[in-house]
């Protein structure tokens, strides 16, 4: 083989250089660990951690991550991502297309609050003042990500997840700085209010992901991973019901004419 050919082969190999996995004949390694040593021994949350962080988590870290992933799996067909996946499943694009259609709706407004809440909590810690951070965020928007809910007066997922975080803090599994920041923000938001604005699941999962050391963009990525399960379940259910070209409203209801 000529030097030029070797140089080209090296350049091609370097183009796709990765530390995530190694695939070769009879070899599959995830972050340096043979997959056969992980099968049946590592849970899915542990593999998520391994792939994103490069090493397996401690059991309590994995349990906290899994709890956060469970929290965000589904929120019914009134969630745009799930509604679209169900409609897409009736349009002949296949299950993968239906799931992708739903996932592609997870943007800044629907699916991005977890990432934004981590950024808010980091802002609190960087400023050393929840008051200053809340004031700065309120100057840009009335909405503070991770607090309040358009559907629930109190998100039923909040307390169980925060309870696990509190236990993890008490046991030294996580430091507790982001949990304290979130509590401070919540206290500020509820001063003098007759109707509280409690932390929601986006805030609670943001606390978990931040306490576990995941950067803010991965809070959104982990939410997408979690919600994909619900999107898949709804798309599959819809595909079994025999509808074709399902629209957003029943055919008997006509849109209001402007």
N, C-alpha and C positions, 0 to 999 in steps of 0.2 A: 504494500500500500504506500502510495507516495506521501511525502510530507504535506502536500497541499490537501490531499484527501483526508489525512489525519487531522489537519487543522480544521477542515470543514466539519468533520464528525465531532470534534471537540466543541466547536462553536454551536452546533446543533444541540449537543447534550447540555451545554451551559445555558442555552436559551430557555430550557425548561428545568433548570436546577431547582430542587425543592428539598426542604427538610421535613416535609409533612409525611411523605411515604416513600418507600423504595419497592419497586416492582421489577423483578427479574425472573428468568425461568425458574419455576418452583419456589420462588421467594415472594412473599408479601409481608412487608413490615410497615407498621404504623408508628411514626415517630421513633423508629429504631427497634420496636418490639415486634417479634414475629406474631402474625395474626393468630396462628394456632395456639399461642400461649394466652391469648386474650379471649378466645371463643369459649363460652361457658364459664368464664371466670370474672370478666369485667362487665358491668352493667352499661346500658346505653349512655347514661349521664357521665359515667367515668370515661367512656370513649369520646364523648363530646369534649370533655375537659382535656383529655390526652391530645386530641387533634388540634385544639385551639391553643393549648398551653405548653405542649411538648413533654409532659410527664403526667403520670397518673395522680389523681387527687387522693388526699386522705379520706377515709370513709365518711366522716362527718361533713367534709366539704362536698363530696359527691351527693350526699343525702340532701343537703341544702340546695344544691343546684337542681337536683331532680324535683324537689318540692316546688321550686320556682317555675320549672318547665311545665309541671302538671297544672299550675294555676292558670296558665294562659291558653290552654288547649282549645277552648271553644267559648263562644258567647252568642250562639244562636244565629238563625238566618237573617236577623235584622242587622247583623254586622255586615258591612258592604263586602268584605272579602269572601265571606261565606255565601252571601246571596249571589254574588257573581259566579262563584264556583258552581253553585247549584244550577244557575241558568246555563252556564257554559257546558255542563254535563249533558244537557238536552240538545246541544247543537251539533253533535257528531264530531267533536274534536278529540274525543278520547279522554280517559281519566287523567292522563298526564297533562293534557292541555287544560282541563278544567282546574286542576290543582294549580298549575302555573298562572292561570287567569286570576284566581283568588289571591295567590301570593303577590302578584304584581300590583295589587291594590294597597298593599301594606306600605304606606308612605308616611310623610310627616304628620298628617292629620289623623290617619287611621293606622296605627302600628308604630309610630315614632315616639310616643310619649315616654316610654321607658328610657330610651337613649337621652331624650331631652331632660328627664328627671335626674339621671346620673350627672348630666352637665350642670344642672341646678345645684345638686348636692356638692359637686366639686367646687362650684363657685362659692358656696357657703364656706367650705373649708379653706379655700384660698384667701378669701376676704377675712376670715376669722369672725364673721358676723352674719348671722342669718337675716337680721334686720336689713343690712345693706344689700345683700343678695336679693331678697324678696323685693325691695324697693326698685332695684335695677331691673329685675325681670318684669315687674308690674308696669314700669315705664314703657316697656316694649309691648306688653300684652296683658289683658285682664286675666288671661288663662295661665295658670301655673301647672306645668305638666306633672302628672302623678297625684293630683289632688282633686277631689270631687268626681262625680259620675253623673252622666246624663240619664242613667237608668236606675241606679241604686242610690238610696239615701245613705246606705253604708254597704260598701262592697263586701260580700260574704267571704271573699278570699283573703281579705286584708289581715284580720286578726290571727288566723291560723299560721300564716306565713311569717308575720312579724313575731309571733310567739316563738317560732323556731329560730329566728334570728336572735332574739333575746337569750334563748338557751345557749346558742352558739357563742354569743358574747360572754356570757357567764362562765362558759367552759373554756374560754380562750381560743376558740376555733377561728373567730374573726374579731377584729379590733373594736368594732362598734362605733367608729367615728361617723360613718354615713348614716347609721341608724339614728344617732343623736342629732345629726343635722336635719334629717327628715322630721323628727319629732319637733325640733325647733321651728321649722317652717310651718308645720301643721298648727302649732300653738299660735304663731303669728297670724295665720289666715283665719283663725277662729275667734280672735279677740272681739268681744262685743257682739258676736253674731248669735241670733236666736236659732238659726238653722246652721248646723255645723258643715264644714267642708272637710270631710275626713280623707286621709290618704286612700287611694284606690289601688287596684292590683298593679297598675303600671308603676306607682310609687313603691309599693312593697317589693316587687320584683327588681326594681332599680336598686333598692337598698341591698338586696341579696347579691345581685351581680357586682355592685360596687364593693361591697364588703369582701367578696371572694376575689377581688382584684381584676375583674374584667373591665377593659376600657369601654367608654360610653358607646361607640359604634357597635360593639358586640352585644350590648344590651338589646339593640334592635335586632341584630342577627339571631340572637337566642329566642327572642319573641317570635320571629318569623319561623324558626325551627319548631317551636312549640305549637303555634297556631296552624302550621301545616298539617298537623294531625287532625284537628277538627275540620279543616278544609277538605282533607281527603275523605273523612267519614261522611260529611254532608254530600260531597260530590258523588260518592259511591251510593249512598242512599237514594239520591235523586236519580241516578242512572238506572236504578232498579224499578222505578215507578212508571216507566213507559211513556213519559211525556216527551213531546218534541217541541223544540223552539220555545221553551218556557220564557215568558217575559216577566218584567218586574211587578206587574199587576195582573189579576185575572182578566181574561178576555172580555168578561161581562162589564168591566169597569173601564170607561173611556176617560182619557185625560181631560181636565178642565181646559176649555178653549180660552185663550187670552184675547 
